[in-house]
Amino acid sequence: MSTYDVCDTWHGVTCSIFPIIMPDCDAGESCGVCLRAVKVVDCPSHLNTVLDLLPDCAAADLGELCEANGECGTSDLNNCGYDYDIYRKSSIPVQYNRVVKIELRATNLEGTLPRHAGLATHLEKLQLYDNSLSGTLPTQLGFLNAVTVTNLASNKFSGTIPHELLTSPNWVPAHCGGHQSGYTHQNTEGCSFPSLYVNGNNISGTIPTQASATCPHKPCP
């Protein structure tokens, strides 16, 4: 299932189209490609022999040099000798939807939280509380470098809190939001505020010692 299918059909999933950096193209938009004029110093040697064999820019493959004759918005450049208008053809990046929120509260979810959830690096909110999810918390949640809230409260998770969630460089330090269960930061210092809620589960053990290392400027709650 593609990202667009998920965004269009899955209840509780919110997506956003992220901006892409458009290449600096000299022509080609009308043909759905990017054509960049070749600099004089990059023109092929043995000019006439090579350039006479180049395809036109509409027929050229991506990555190839092409000799333009007004197609695809090209113009007279004479950049590689008299009457030769040489471009390099490339593709235009495609805009993709990205999942930014998964909010499935009290939807009778069962099973485990897959480790692949850590691949959703644009995810900002993961709210799965009041369900029947079980198993352990995947360490891969530490890969969520855009997350602000991970609410897994009132499920059936067991095991310990993975220390990777507190030591991952992808998560901001606790003094800027905290990862401890139930701790909410008021964001008075302009920090991001990732929070991890795991209350109401079967989590055991002690709070990882790494928690103290994430509170360098003020006491942890």
Residue, then its C-alpha position, 0 to 999 in steps of 0.5 A: m500500500s502506498t503512502y497516498d493510500v494510507c493518507d487517503t483511507w486510514h482513519g486516525v492517520t494524518c499526512s502532510i506534503f513536505p516541500i522539496i528543493m527544486p533543482d535549478c533548471d534552465a528549461g524542461e518544465s513543459c516536458g516534465v524534466c529538468l534541463r540544465a545548460v552545460k557550461v562551456v568548460d564542460c562541453p564535449s571535446h571533438l565538438n562536431t563529431v560528438l555533438d552531431l550525434l546527440p539526441d534532441c532533449a525530448a528523446a534523450d534519456l535521463g542523465e544524457l547530454c542533448e542538443a536542443n532545437g526549441e523543444c521543452g522550452t529550450s532556447d538558442l544558447n550557442n554554449c558549445g560552439y556555434d549553433y549548438d545548444i547543449y543541455r543535460k537532462s535529469s528528472i524533477p523530484v517528486q513530492y510525497n506525502r509523509v505520515v505526521k500523526i497516528e492517533l488511534r485512541a480506544t480503537n481496540l487495537e491488539g498485538t504488538l507495536p512493530r519495530h518498523a514504527g521507528l522508520a516513520t521519521h516525519l512522525e510528530k505524534l503517536q497516540l495509541y493509548d486506551n487500547s490492548l497493545s502488548g509486548t515490549l516497547p521497541t527500541q526503534l522508537g528512538f529513531l523518531n527524530a520529529v516526534t513531540v508526543t508518544n502516548l502509549a498509556s493504558n495498554k498491556f505493554s510489559g518489560t522495561i523502558p528501553h534506555e535507547l529512548l532516553t539516550s537517542p540523539n534524535w530525542v531532545p534532552a529531558h529539560c526541553g520536554g522530558h521523556q518520563s511518563g506523565y511529564t509535560h513541559q510548558n515550553t517556556e524556554g522555546c524547547s521542543f517537547p517530546s514526551l513519552y506516556v507509558n502509565g497504565n501498562n505492565i512496565s517493570g524495572t527501574i527508570p533507566t539511569q540514562a534519564s539523569a543524563t538528559c536533565p543537565h540544567k534542572p532536576c528531573p521530575 
